[in-house]
């Protein structure tokens, strides 16, 4: 795994946003596939020792990705992404929420709006991710739940997955 890849995680309290800039040693096409195909997402999205199980992935504007984050004790936390904008290999945007196994949203837990822009430079890919939150408290709750640590670990899993395609 290449440890010289750019990684920046910034919290903007005033705008209630988190911005993540992450470089990958892979083509934009491969990174895009890893973000949009269930069998690949299942391999990297959750921090170890957790994993995810996708129930539905309907990659289209208005479609949903419904998945469970599964603990080592087989406890499931359900989440969904409702796709708002998709531009192949360039842009992926969704509303994110905790929910039940049928996709019924949990209105108590925080939700966020994700926008990820993918770019390429010198054979590497960059993901510019912004998560927007309705309130400062929602953003703080997500951070206290371990979002930075968990997502950082997931991105490390993605590095490992992408490296397997080079062998």
Secondary structure, DSSP 8 states (H G I E B T S, - for coil): --TTS-EEEEEETTTTEEEEEEEESS-HHHHHHHHH-HHHHHHHSS-TT-EEEEEEE--STT-EEEEEEE-TT--EEEEEEEEEEEETTTEEEEEEEEE-TT--B-SSS--EEEEEEEEEETTEEEEEEEEE-SSHHHHHHHHHTTHHHHHHHHHHHHHHHHHHTT-
